Amino acid sequence: MKKLFLLVLLTFLVNNCFSQIYVALAAALTNDAGTLAEKANLSIELGKQWNVFSLGLDLGKTSLEKIKGRDTTTYLELRPNLNVFQQGKFTNTFTAGIGYIFYSRQSLMTELTSGIEYAYNSQVHLNVYFGQYYYSGRYDASNTTFFGISGMFYFLPSHAKSLISPKPDQ
């Protein structure tokens, strides 16, 4: 009886706590002045999807240029995401994130992003996105726009919904 209870409890935990967990790898280019390495950024995100809402923790670099001295490009960001509209395998997404850039004079980073996500299958999704980063510090602030692509892998099959769904054909 104890083994059956433990098996049921473990199944419940796996399905409810670990379901819809994803990892995403993203690459983007900003419109800042500079070389391609200075404009490029990479990140990895670990998060969880709940129906139309997901929340991820993103670790990345604002620039891939070689840094002399202390690295001021590494950031950590909390990224809530909303699936706004879904049509077939395509979903319109909206993200508003907030993060911290380590050792930077403009250490507060906020993000507004919109994207189109394609569900290749129930576990692999591709996203094309664009948006703006806002950086601010004590004495100055700046912003930049960007365009990027990401690949997401869900550990268990994803069946996310959207806020607005089209009416089925009649």
C-alpha positions in Angstrom: 0.0 0.0 0.0 2.8 2.4 0.8 4.5 1.7 -2.5 1.3 2.4 -4.4 0.7 5.6 -2.5 4.3 6.7 -3.2 3.9 5.9 -6.9 0.7 7.9 -7.1 2.3 10.8 -5.2 5.4 10.8 -7.4 3.3 10.7 -10.6 1.2 13.6 -9.3 4.4 15.6 -8.5 6.0 14.9 -11.9 2.8 15.8 -13.8 2.1 19.0 -11.8 5.5 20.3 -10.7 7.7 19.4 -13.6 5.3 19.4 -16.5 5.6 22.2 -19.0 9.2 23.0 -17.9 11.2 24.3 -20.8 14.7 25.5 -21.7 15.2 28.0 -24.5 18.3 29.2 -26.3 18.1 32.6 -27.9 20.3 34.7 -30.2 19.5 38.3 -31.1 21.0 41.4 -32.9 20.5 44.9 -31.6 20.6 48.1 -33.6 23.4 49.6 -31.6 26.5 51.0 -33.3 29.5 48.7 -33.4 30.8 45.4 -34.8 28.7 42.3 -35.3 30.1 40.9 -32.0 29.1 44.1 -30.2 25.5 43.9 -31.5 25.0 40.2 -30.9 23.7 38.7 -27.7 23.0 35.2 -26.5 20.9 33.8 -23.6 19.6 30.6 -22.1 16.2 30.6 -20.3 14.7 28.0 -17.9 11.0 28.4 -17.2 7.6 26.8 -16.8 4.4 27.1 -18.8 0.9 27.4 -17.3 -1.7 27.4 -20.0 -1.5 30.9 -21.5 1.2 32.2 -19.1 4.9 31.2 -18.7 7.6 32.5 -16.4 11.3 32.1 -17.1 14.7 33.0 -15.6 17.0 34.1 -18.4 20.8 34.3 -18.1 22.6 36.0 -21.0 25.1 38.5 -22.3 24.1 41.9 -23.8 27.1 41.8 -26.1 29.5 39.2 -27.3 32.5 41.6 -27.7 35.7 40.7 -25.9 35.8 42.6 -22.6 39.0 44.0 -21.1 38.7 44.0 -17.3 35.4 43.3 -15.5 32.6 41.8 -17.6 29.7 44.3 -17.7 27.5 42.4 -20.2 26.2 39.4 -18.1 22.6 39.7 -17.0 19.9 37.8 -15.1 16.3 38.5 -16.0 12.8 37.4 -14.9 10.7 37.0 -18.1 6.9 36.6 -17.8 5.3 35.7 -21.1 1.7 35.7 -22.4 0.4 33.8 -25.3 -2.0 36.3 -26.8 -3.4 34.7 -30.0 -3.1 31.2 -31.5 -3.9 30.0 -34.9 -3.0 26.4 -35.6 0.7 25.9 -34.9 1.4 29.7 -34.6 1.1 31.7 -31.5 1.6 35.5 -30.9 3.6 36.1 -27.7 4.2 39.1 -25.5 7.0 39.4 -22.9 7.7 42.1 -20.4 10.9 41.3 -18.5 13.0 42.9 -15.8 16.6 42.1 -15.0 19.9 43.1 -13.6 23.2 43.6 -15.5 26.1 42.7 -13.3 28.8 45.4 -12.7 27.2 47.8 -15.3 26.6 51.5 -14.8 23.2 51.0 -16.3 22.4 47.9 -14.3 18.5 47.8 -14.4 17.3 46.2 -17.6 13.6 46.1 -18.7 12.3 44.4 -21.8 9.2 44.6 -24.0 9.1 41.9 -26.7 6.6 40.5 -29.2 7.1 37.4 -31.2 5.6 34.7 -33.3 6.1 31.2 -32.0 5.9 28.1 -34.2 5.2 24.7 -32.6 7.3 22.3 -34.7 5.9 19.5 -32.5 4.6 19.3 -28.9 8.1 19.5 -27.4 10.1 21.8 -29.8 9.0 25.4 -30.5 10.7 28.1 -32.6 10.2 31.8 -31.9 11.0 34.8 -34.0 10.8 38.0 -31.9 11.6 41.7 -31.8 11.4 44.3 -29.1 13.2 46.8 -27.0 15.6 46.7 -24.0 15.7 49.7 -21.7 18.8 50.2 -19.5 19.0 52.6 -16.6 21.4 53.5 -13.9 21.9 56.3 -11.4 23.1 58.9 -13.9 22.2 57.8 -17.3 19.8 55.6 -19.3 19.6 54.1 -22.8 17.6 51.8 -25.0 18.0 49.6 -28.0 15.8 47.6 -30.3 16.5 44.0 -31.2 15.5 41.1 -33.5 16.1 37.5 -32.6 15.3 33.8 -32.8 15.0 31.2 -30.1 14.5 27.5 -29.9 12.5 26.1 -27.0 12.5 22.5 -25.7 9.7 21.3 -23.4 10.6 18.3 -21.2 7.1 17.0 -21.6 4.7 17.7 -24.4 3.3 21.2 -24.4 -0.3 22.0 -25.1 -0.3 25.7 -24.3 -3.4 27.8 -25.0 -3.9 31.5 -25.9 -5.9 34.4 -24.5 -7.8 34.8 -27.8 -8.7 31.8 -29.8 -10.3 31.9 -33.3 -13.8 30.5 -33.6 -13.9 27.1 -35.3 -15.1 27.0 -38.9 -18.7 26.2 -39.2 
